[in-house]
Each structure stands twice: as C-alpha cells, then as structure tokens.
Amino acid sequence: MTSALSHQELSHIIGCIYDCTLDPSRWESTLDALRGLVHCRSAQLALVDLRQHRFLISKNLGLEPQWLALQGKYLPEITNFAERHLDGGISMDQPLVTSRLASAERYAGSPFFQEWCRPQGYIDVVQINLIRTPTRMSGLALGRHETEGILDEPDIELMRLLVPHLRRAVTISNVLDVQAIERARMAETLDALKLGVVLANEDSRILHANRAAEEMMRDGGPLRDHRGVLRAEGTTASAEIKAAIGLAARNESAIGKTGLAVRLTEEDRAPLVAHVLPLAGGEVRSRLEPVAVAAVFINPEDDDAASATVLSTSFGLTPAETRVLVRVLGGNTVAEAAAGLGVAPTTVRTHLDSIFVKTGVSRQSELIRLAAQLTPPARA
C-alpha cells in the first residue's frame, strides 16, 4: 500500500518526469523512483514509432533478460486486454489494473499470467496508455510482486494523478523525437527543430522563439507575437495557453491536462497543435533559460491527420465523420470526442457507427490499425 505523499514529494516526482522531456537519459532513474512510490517490482516504458518500426523510448527496470525476451510472445494478449477496455469506453486517463478488470476465470485462462507472471511472483499489473494513434504507441506498465499484495486505491489514485504529466512528457518527447536539448547549444538546437518552440516568462512574454516559431508568427498564422506577448489566433486556444503558462509558473503539479495538445487551427484546417512544458522547476529544465517558466512546442500537421485524410478519401466519409475520425485516431473515447467537438455523445456514436459500416471494422482499435495500414510509411 502507498502512504500519502506530501506535496513536496509529489512535486519532486512530477519535476523528474518533466526533466526527462529534455534529457531522455533520466527516464531510468525516474521510473525507478516511480516504481518505488507504488512498491512495484518492475517498470516498463515504451514509445514506438509505428511508421519506421523503431523504439523512440524503451526502458525496462526489474526484469531479467530472459523474461524480457520471452514477453514478446504474450504481446497480442497484453494488447488485446488494453484495447478491449479502451474500446469499451474506459478513458486513456484511467490506469488499467488487472486485479480490478480481470476475473478469476480470466486469470486462470491467461497464458501471460500463468506462464510469465506467476513464475516470477507477479500478481498484479497496471497499464497506463499514454499515446494510441496510427503512427505512435506509448505506454507504461508496472508489475506488483506477491510480497507487496495487489494494487489498492491509494496506489491507483497516485498513478491517476501522474497520467497527464507522463503523457505530456512522452508527447513532447515524441514531437522532439527524443532529442536532448543542452543549455550551451540551446539556440542552435532549437533552430534545427522543424516544430516551433517559444520560451515564455510568467506573463507569457516571449523570451526566445526558434526560427520555425518566428516564421509562424511573421506569416500571420494561428500563433501571434502581440507586442512581445505570446498569443494564439483563437480566443479559446489563447486563453488555455496563457492559463497553462500561469500554472507552470505557480504550481506545475496542478497543470494537469491544461496546455496539452491545444488545437490552434479550426477543425476544417490542417491541424496545428501546441504543448506547454513547465520549465521553472527541475534541474534540467531550469538550466534551459533561467527566466523562462514554460516552453510552448507547436507542431504542424502530423501523420495522424494524414491517416484520417487517407481514410476519409478512401471510404467516402463526410466532413462530420472525418472530424470524429480525427478524434478517434487521436485516442479519444466517444465522450471525449463529443466534448472536443461540442456535440452530443449520441451524435459521435452515430457518426462512428457510420464510419464502421463504411470501413468494414467494428472496433476503434481496428480503425486505428486500418489507418496505419493505409498510410504510407514516413521516410527515416
């Protein structure tokens, strides 16, 4: 059982998670601290580029090499377990705890648990799905040994609190392609990135913008330099970015989902998405630019949007169906897609059922796989 964490302890682990964004070599020590908090024997974190078939992040702690090598045999069962519950409507923000979701009969009939977990003494596993799209897949899995008992509510609540922070760190690592950024070569490294990066102080004043961001602001795009202050074209997006920067300055532990995947463009335009990373705390992030409290990363149209375009064209989807498809391919549940689009869940379900009929699939996970199959691989 996990004892209640102090605010200082929680802030420390969140800071460690965010430091991994700019220095991926820190993932092992951070995962070690994380598994210690919830008394788990093993921790595995992966970020996979499905287009180029490579791991962008692959960290494994607490597993012997022979068991790690054998795990691949059970990946279809592990993946099916997660997909079945996510397709059933469980949000990706919710940790999937085997002891709570699997019956005794399923335990008994599971090759993974009987042949892989039991011989090692594992009695419970929690899976956290961080990214689930046609081009990227990322997740964290923690294994609980029989000497510690199954995961209980305090453990699960802690993991639930950390999900948005883990997702932010992995998502930004994804758009950065896990490139380490050093203070000594900051301007050079940031200018080499294709995505826009803006460093801002607590008043959203621009301290540094790389070349890509300067071009976005100079060309009158959805990102704006308003008398030296960072703004977005849309009032909603601008307000969320400002709120995220404010939280980054005051209390990064409370930032949650605010400022993560903020859409800067309208639904009928190529997507431009902003991600806000707190900088004020942490050994690594505070060295990047001492006065900055946040870094705003802006990435252009991604492969997932291209996947939606290919599916829409191939199967004759309507504009409304395509908008729903983009949300689904982004890992949203029906409820989350409805909230994002400003429509009723029944409307989303109606469009999704129509998409299933047109594409010949029956589950969201099958739709994601179909999109991955139809979209040409990206060049290395």
C-alpha positions in Angstrom: 0.0 0.0 0.0 1.3 3.5 -0.8 1.3 6.0 2.0 0.0 9.5 1.3 2.6 11.6 -0.5 3.5 15.1 0.7 3.1 18.0 -1.8 6.9 18.2 -1.9 7.3 14.5 -2.8 4.6 14.7 -5.5 6.2 17.9 -6.9 9.6 16.2 -7.0 8.4 13.1 -9.0 6.5 15.4 -11.4 9.6 17.5 -11.9 11.7 14.4 -12.6 9.1 13.3 -15.2 9.3 16.7 -17.0 13.1 16.7 -16.9 13.0 13.5 -18.9 11.4 15.5 -21.7 14.7 17.5 -22.4 17.0 14.8 -21.1 15.7 11.3 -22.1 18.7 9.6 -20.3 16.8 10.4 -17.0 13.9 8.0 -17.7 15.6 5.1 -15.9 16.1 6.9 -12.6 12.7 8.5 -12.8 11.0 5.1 -13.5 13.0 3.6 -10.6 11.6 6.4 -8.3 8.1 5.9 -9.6 8.0 2.1 -9.1 9.4 2.7 -5.6 6.4 5.0 -4.8 3.9 2.3 -5.6 6.0 -0.6 -4.4 6.2 -2.3 -7.8 9.0 -4.7 -8.8 9.2 -3.8 -12.5 8.6 -0.8 -14.7 8.5 -0.6 -18.5 8.1 2.5 -20.6 7.9 2.4 -24.4 7.3 5.0 -27.2 7.1 3.3 -30.5 7.2 4.9 -34.0 4.9 2.6 -35.9 5.8 4.1 -39.3 9.5 3.4 -39.0 9.2 0.4 -36.7 11.6 1.7 -34.1 11.6 2.5 -30.4 11.9 6.2 -29.6 11.9 5.3 -25.9 12.4 1.8 -24.4 13.1 1.5 -20.7 12.9 -1.7 -18.7 13.6 -1.9 -14.9 13.4 -5.0 -12.7 13.1 -7.7 -15.4 15.7 -10.4 -16.1 16.8 -10.5 -19.7 15.4 -14.0 -20.3 11.9 -12.9 -19.1 12.1 -9.7 -21.1 12.9 -11.7 -24.2 10.0 -14.0 -23.6 7.5 -11.2 -23.1 7.1 -10.7 -26.8 5.3 -14.0 -27.0 2.4 -12.6 -25.0 2.2 -9.1 -26.6 -1.0 -10.0 -28.5 -2.8 -10.9 -25.3 -1.5 -7.8 -23.4 -2.5 -5.5 -26.3 -5.9 -7.1 -26.6 -6.6 -6.6 -22.9 -5.9 -2.9 -23.2 -7.8 -2.5 -26.5 -10.9 -4.3 -25.2 -11.3 -1.9 -22.3 -10.4 1.2 -24.2 -12.8 0.3 -26.9 -15.4 -0.3 -24.2 -15.2 3.4 -23.2 -12.6 3.5 -20.5 -10.6 6.7 -20.8 -6.9 6.7 -21.5 -6.6 8.8 -18.3 -7.6 5.8 -16.3 -4.9 3.2 -15.3 -5.9 -0.3 -16.3 -5.4 -2.5 -13.2 -5.5 -6.2 -13.9 -6.8 -7.2 -10.5 -9.8 -4.9 -10.9 -10.6 -5.7 -14.5 -9.9 -9.4 -14.9 -12.0 -12.1 -13.3 -10.5 -15.2 -11.5 -11.5 -17.2 -14.6 -9.6 -14.9 -16.9 -6.6 -15.2 -14.6 -6.7 -18.9 -14.7 -7.1 -19.0 -18.5 -4.4 -16.4 -19.3 -1.1 -17.7 -20.7 0.5 -14.4 -19.8 -0.3 -14.7 -16.1 0.1 -18.4 -15.8 3.3 -18.7 -17.8 5.0 -15.3 -17.4 3.7 -13.5 -14.3 3.2 -16.4 -11.9 6.7 -17.9 -12.2 8.2 -14.6 -11.4 5.8 -13.9 -8.5 3.9 -11.1 -10.1 0.2 -10.9 -9.0 -0.9 -7.5 -10.4 -0.1 -5.3 -13.3 -1.1 -1.7 -14.0 -1.1 -0.4 -17.6 -1.1 3.3 -18.5 -1.8 4.1 -22.1 -0.1 7.4 -23.0 -0.4 7.6 -26.8 -2.6 5.5 -29.1 -2.6 6.6 -32.7 -1.9 5.1 -36.1 1.7 6.5 -36.0 2.7 6.3 -32.4 2.0 4.0 -29.4 3.2 4.6 -25.9 2.5 3.1 -22.6 3.8 2.5 -19.1 3.4 -0.9 -17.2 4.2 -1.6 -13.6 4.3 -5.0 -12.1 3.4 -5.7 -8.4 5.1 -8.7 -6.7 3.2 -11.1 -4.4 5.2 -9.9 -1.4 3.5 -6.5 -1.7 0.0 -7.6 -2.5 -2.3 -6.2 -5.2 -2.6 -2.5 -6.1 -5.1 -0.7 -3.9 -6.9 2.6 -4.2 -4.1 4.9 -3.0 -1.7 3.4 -5.5 -4.2 3.8 -8.3 -5.0 7.3 -7.4 -1.4 8.3 -7.4 -1.0 6.8 -10.9 -4.1 8.6 -12.0 -2.6 11.9 -10.8 0.6 11.2 -12.7 -1.0 10.2 -16.0 -1.3 13.7 -17.5 2.2 14.6 -16.5 3.6 11.3 -18.0 1.5 11.9 -21.2 2.8 15.5 -21.5 6.4 14.3 -21.1 6.1 11.5 -23.6 4.1 13.5 -26.1 6.6 16.3 -26.2 9.4 13.7 -26.4 7.6 12.4 -29.4 7.4 15.7 -31.2 11.0 16.4 -30.3 11.9 12.9 -31.5 13.5 12.4 -28.0 16.3 14.9 -28.8 18.3 16.1 -25.8 18.5 19.9 -25.5 21.5 21.4 -23.8 21.7 24.9 -22.4 25.1 25.5 -24.0 23.7 24.9 -27.5 20.1 25.9 -26.9 19.6 28.4 -29.8 21.4 26.1 -32.3 19.4 23.0 -31.2 16.0 24.8 -31.1 16.6 26.4 -34.5 17.3 23.0 -36.0 13.9 21.7 -35.0 11.1 21.7 -37.5 8.5 22.4 -34.9 8.1 25.9 -33.4 9.4 26.5 -29.9 8.7 29.6 -27.8 10.2 30.2 -24.3 8.0 32.5 -22.2 8.0 34.1 -18.8 5.1 34.0 -16.3 3.4 36.9 -18.1 3.5 35.0 -21.4 6.2 37.4 -22.7 8.3 35.8 -25.4 11.9 35.3 -24.2 13.1 33.3 -27.2 11.5 31.9 -30.3 13.2 29.5 -32.7 13.2 30.0 -36.5 10.1 27.9 -37.1 8.1 29.8 -34.4 9.3 33.1 -35.8 8.0 32.1 -39.3 4.6 31.1 -37.9 4.3 34.5 -36.1 5.7 36.5 -39.0 3.3 34.9 -41.6 0.2 35.8 -39.6 -0.5 32.2 -38.6 -2.5 31.0 -35.6 0.4 31.8 -33.3 0.9 35.5 -32.7 3.5 37.9 -31.2 1.3 40.6 -29.7 3.7 43.3 -28.6 6.1 40.8 -27.3 3.4 38.6 -25.7 2.6 35.1 -26.9 -1.0 34.8 -28.2 -3.0 32.4 -30.3 -5.4 33.4 -33.1 -8.4 31.8 -31.4 -9.5 33.2 -28.1 -10.1 29.7 -26.5 -6.6 28.4 -27.5 -5.0 31.7 -26.4 -6.7 31.5 -23.0 -5.7 27.9 -22.4 -2.0 28.6 -23.3 -2.0 31.6 -21.0 -3.6 29.5 -18.2 -1.0 26.7 -18.7 1.9 29.2 -18.6 0.4 30.7 -15.4 0.2 27.2 -13.8 3.7 26.4 -14.9 4.9 29.5 -13.1 2.9 28.9 -9.9 2.5 25.2 -9.5 3.4 22.7 -12.2 1.9 19.9 -10.2 -1.5 21.3 -10.8 -1.2 21.8 -14.5 -2.9 18.5 -15.4 -4.2 18.5 -18.9 -4.1 22.3 -19.3 -1.9 23.2 -22.2 -1.5 19.7 -23.6 -2.5 19.3 -27.2 -4.1 22.7 -27.6 -5.5 22.9 -31.1 -4.6 26.3 -32.7 -6.5 25.8 -36.0 -10.1 25.3 -36.8 -11.5 21.8 -37.5 -11.6 22.3 -41.3 -7.9 23.4 -41.5 -4.7 21.4 -41.2 -4.1 20.9 -37.5 -1.5 22.9 -35.6 -1.1 21.8 -32.0 0.6 23.4 -29.1 2.0 21.7 -26.0 3.1 23.6 -22.9 6.0 22.3 -20.8 6.7 23.8 -17.4 10.3 25.0 -17.0 10.6 26.8 -13.7 11.3 23.6 -11.7 13.7 20.7 -12.2 17.4 20.6 -12.5 17.4 20.1 -16.3 14.6 22.5 -17.4 15.6 25.5 -15.3 19.0 25.5 -17.0 17.5 25.9 -20.4 16.6 29.5 -19.9 16.6 30.6 -16.2 13.9 33.3 -16.5 11.5 31.1 -18.6 8.7 29.4 -16.8 7.3 27.5 -19.9 8.3 26.2 -23.3 5.5 26.1 -25.9 6.0 23.5 -28.6 4.0 23.9 -31.8 4.0 21.0 -34.3 2.5 21.2 -37.8 0.2 18.7 -39.4 1.1 15.2 -38.2 0.9 11.7 -39.6 -2.3 11.0 -37.7 -4.1 13.8 -39.5 -2.8 12.4 -42.8 -4.1 9.0 -41.8 -7.6 10.5 -41.3 -7.4 12.2 -44.7 -6.5 8.9 -46.4 -9.3 7.0 -44.7 -11.8 9.8 -45.4 -10.9 9.8 -49.1 -10.7 6.1 -49.5 -14.1 5.3 -47.9 -16.0 8.5 -48.8 -16.5 9.8 -45.3 -18.5 13.0 -44.8 -16.8 16.1 -43.2 -18.6 15.4 -39.9 -17.5 11.8 -39.9 -13.9 12.9 -40.7 -13.9 15.2 -37.7 -15.0 12.4 -35.5 -12.4 10.1 -37.1 -9.6 12.6 -36.3 -10.6 12.5 -32.6 -10.8 8.7 -32.6 -7.4 8.3 -34.2 -6.1 10.6 -31.6 -7.2 8.1 -28.9 -10.4 9.9 -27.7 -13.3 7.9 -26.3 -16.8 8.8 -27.6 -17.4 11.1 -24.6 -14.1 12.8 -25.1 -14.6 13.3 -28.8 -18.1 14.7 -28.2 -16.7 17.2 -25.6 -13.9 18.2 -28.0 -16.3 18.7 -30.9 -19.0 20.4 -28.9 -21.7 17.8 -29.8 -23.7 15.1 -28.0 -22.1 11.7 -27.4 -25.1 10.2 -29.4 -24.1 12.3 -32.4 -20.5 11.0 -32.2 -21.7 7.4 -31.8 -23.9 7.8 -34.9 -21.0 9.1 -37.0 -18.7 6.4 -35.6 -21.2 3.6 -36.4 -21.4 5.0 -40.0 -17.6 5.0 -40.2 -17.5 1.4 -39.0 -20.0 0.4 -41.7 -18.1 2.2 -44.5 -14.7 0.9 -43.4 -15.8 -2.6 -42.6 -14.5 -2.7 -39.0 -16.3 -2.9 -35.7 -13.9 -1.5 -33.0 -11.9 1.7 -32.6 -8.7 -0.3 -32.3 -9.4 -2.0 -35.7 -10.0 1.5 -37.1 -6.6 2.7 -35.8 -4.9 -0.4 -37.4 -6.6 0.2 -40.7 -5.4 3.8 -40.7 -1.9 2.6 -40.1 -2.1 0.1 -42.9 -3.4 2.6 -45.5 -1.0 5.5 -44.7 2.4 5.2 -46.4 5.4 4.8 -44.1 7.2 8.0 -43.3 10.8 8.4 -44.5 13.5 7.8 -42.0 
